[in-house]
């Protein structure tokens, strides 16, 4: 039943409330969210032979240009059709013009056991040899477009056939698939930019909201939520950063396990979050983030010091960071 069609009969004031609950139900039941008012048949349908970049053929090149999503089949699995969206969280955004390339599975040699993902390699031609000269598609957030292995595994209703193709290509193992299902079984939503497998893995975070991440440990997925940038309900900066955790090497922390946050990239301009600043506002707040530098606090006495967190404390944040430290084999 099309519940959204049902809500169109309700008073306008009630529709947002009902639609929210329908979406929430769909998520908790692990049902596809990529429904659209535009019939699926109106989106392009492609058939490709592989997700292994070393086996690509010229007809495996896809054209995502100006589409919100495409439909995809694999030649070895012709009865299964999956949907590849521009944004897994939204039906509204589209791929930009001239977005053409090869869909492939990427798992770097130094990546975590479950750290692989689908990527889109933009190329200038359909020749598979152009793959090496191409570049992975990057979203407006500054992060690479990707669909992670945990997403593909626990949301198979969204991506039918993809895991089977990965297994057939020899790109993932049954052990990896079962491990994903075990660890992420209680997580109906997985966003790659918020899931960390390694200490120095990049993540995106807002400067005017809480830091929210999932850390994949040896035996569990730990939720990390921390009001990193806010001070007494106020935020000194607005914008976002791409950052990473890294072990503190300052001699003053000798014998302690501390972590810093380094700013890798600033994808959008940072603005002040305070209309008018007072002397009090400028104490114990972050100095404006700069690319390549550690997040730094301004202290009460006017000096500054890099933000650092003790991972051996009792808090949930410490537990999550401890798990990240351990899986990263930091010495």
N, C-alpha and C positions, 0 to 999 in steps of 0.2 A: 504493500500500500504506500502511496506517495503522501506522507504525512504533511509535507510542505504545501501540497495542494489543498489538504484539509484545512490548514490554518488560514489559508487565504479567504475562507468563509467567515472567519472570526472578526470581531471588531478590531480596528487598527491598533488600539491601545494594548490588546492582548497578544498580538502576533509576535513581537520580539520575545516575550516571556516564553511562549510555547515553542518557538523555534530554538531558543537556547536549550530547552530541555530535550528536544528532539535530537539536537547535535550531541548533547552530553550522553544521551542514551546510545547513540550510534557509536560513540567513542568507547563507552564501557562495554558494549557488546562486540567491540572490535570489528565494526562494520565499516565499509568504505565510506570515506568522507568526500570523495571526488565527484559526487553527483553534481550536475550542473543543469541549469535551465536549458542550455543548448544540448540537443541530443548527442549522445556519444558518437553516433554515425557521422556527425558533422566535423569531427576531428580527424586528422589524417591517420591512416593505419599503415604501419611499416612492418616488414618481416626482415629480421636479421639472422645471421648464422651463428654468431658467437659474441661473448663478452670478453674474450681473451684478445688483448691488443696485438699479440703476435700472430693471430690467425685471421685478422680482419680481411674482408674483401671489399671491393669498391662499392658494391650495392648495400653494404652495411652502413653507409653514411646516411645520417638523418637530417632532416630540415625542421628545426623547431621554430623557425622565424615567425614572430608575432602570434604564436599559439600559446594558450594557457596550459595545454597538455597535448600529448600525442598518445595514440594507441599503439601497442607494440606486441608482436608475436615473434616467436623463434621458429626457425624452419624445422627444428627437431620436435617442436611442441605446437603444431598448427592449431590445435583446438583450444589453446589458452591465450587469452588476450589480457594484457595488463595496461595500466594507465601510468604514464610518466609525466608528472606535473611540473610546472615551473616552481611552484611553492606548495609544499605539502600542507601548509597551514592556511592557505588562502586560495580561493577559486578565481580571484579577480586579476592577479598579476600575470603578465605574459612574458615569454622570452622576447628579447629585443630583435630587431631586424638583423638579418644575415647571421643567425645562429645556426650554423651547420657544422656537423662533426660526427664523431664516433662515440657511441656509448660503450663504456668498458669498465671492468672491475679493477680497482687499484688496491693493492696491499703491499706497502713498502716493506723492505727486508727488516727494518728496525721497528716496524709497527707491532702493536700488541696482537695477541692471538685472535681477537675478535675485532680488530681495528680496521678491517677492509671496508670499502664502500664503492658504490657506482659513481662514476664521474662522466662528464661530457667533455671530450677533447675537441676543441674547435680547430678546424683545419681549413686551408685555402683551396683544397681540391678533394676529390673523391679517391685519390690514389692512397692506398694504405701506407705507402712510404712517407706520406706527408704527416703521419701521426707524430713522428719524432720532432718535427719542427713546430707542431701546434702547441696550444696551451689550454689548460683546463678552464672551463667556463666559470667565471666568478660572479656571484650575485651582488646586488647593490649594497648589501651589508658588508662587503669586503671579504666574505668567506667563500671558499669554493662551493659550487653547487654539488651536492652529494646526497645519496641515499645510502645510509649505513647498513651493514650486515644485520645488526639487531632489528632495524626497521623492516628489512626485507623478510626476516625470519618470523617475527611475531605478527606482522601485518600481511600475511600471505593472501588474504582476501583482496588487499589493495594491489598486490604485485604477483598474481598467479603466474607460475611458470618460471619466475626469475631464479628462485633458489634451485629448482631442478636444472636449469640451464647452467648455473654456477657449478653444481655438482658434476654435471655432464662434461663441462669444460675442464674439470679438475682444478678449479680456482678456489674452492672451499671443500672442506671435509664434512662428513656426517657428524664428527665430533664437534666441530665448530657450530654447526646448526643446532645440535641438541644442547650445547652449552649456552647459546644465545637464548633458546627457549626456556631454559632453566633459570637463568639470571634475570631475564627481562619479562618473565611471565606476568608479573603484576604491574607492568608499565604499558598501558595501551597506547601512550604517545612517547615517541623517542625522537628528539631533535638532535642531529649530529653536532651542531655548534655548542650544545650544552652537555655532551657526554665526553668524559675524559678517560682515556686509557693509560696515558703517560704523563709524567710531571711537566714536560715542556711542550705538551700539545696545545695548540692555539685554541682559544675560545673567544666568543664575542659576549660583551656585557654592556648593559646600559649604565650610564653615570648617574641616572636619576631614579634608579630602582635597586632592588636587592640583587646581590650576586646569587644566581640559582644555577647549580650544576649537578650532574650525576657523575659519580666517580665509580668506575668499574674496578673492584678489588678482586682478590684471588677467589673469594667465595661469595661475594655479595655485591650489590650495587648500592652505594651510599649516596644519600641526598644531602647536598650542601646548600644551605641557605644562610646568607650573611648580609646584614645591612652595611656593606662595605663603605659606601660613599655618603650615606645620610648622617646628619648630626642633629639630634633632638628633633627629628622629623623634617629637617631642612636639608637641601642638597646644594652644595656649592657650585656644581657644574651640571650642564645638560649636554647630552650627546651620547656617543658610544665609543668603545675602544675594542680592538682585538688584542688580547693579552695572553700571557702564559705564566704559570707558576714556575719558580726555580729555587733550588736550595740556596739558603743564605751562606755566604762564605766569609762574612765579616769576622775578624778575630774576636770581637766582643761576644759572639755567640758560640765560642769554642765549647764543645761538649754538649751543646743543645741542638735539637733538630728544629730549625726555623725555615720558613719559606717566604720569599718575596713574590711580588707580581711585577712582571716587566711588560711595558706597553710595546706591542709589536707594530701596530698600525692604528691610525685614527681615520676611519672611513668617512666621517662627516665632521663638519666644524663643531668645535666645543664652545658653548656659550655659558655665561654666568647663570646660575640657578637662583641667585639672590638679587632681588630688585635693587636693594640698597645694602651695602655691606657695612657692618660696624666692626670695631676692633675685636669684639667677642667672636663675631662670625669668622674671623680670620685665624682663630686659634684652634688647634687640633683638627684642621681640615686638610684635605689633599691639595697640594700645589697643582696647578693646571697640568694634566698629563702631557708628556712629550714622547714622541715616537723614539723607541730605542732605549728609553730610560725607565728606571724603576718607579713605581708609584711611591710618592714621597709625601710625608706629613709635615706640616708646619707646626712646631711645638709652641707651648705657651710663652717660652722665653724668646721667641723669634727665630730660633734655629730650626733646622729641618733634619729629618732622618727618614730613610726608606721604611715603608710599612713592612712589618714582619709579623709572622704568626707562629706561635709555638705549637707544633703538631702533637706534642705529648701531653697536652692538657686533657681534661675530662669532657670537653664540649663535643657536640655532634660534628661541629666543623673540624675539630682536631681529629676525630675518628675518621672522617672522610679524607682529610689530607694525609693522615697516617697511612691509610690504604693506598693512596696515590703514590706516596713515597716508597712503600714496600713493593708495589708492582713495578715501579720504575727502577728498582735495584740501585737506589742512591747509596753510595758508600759513606 
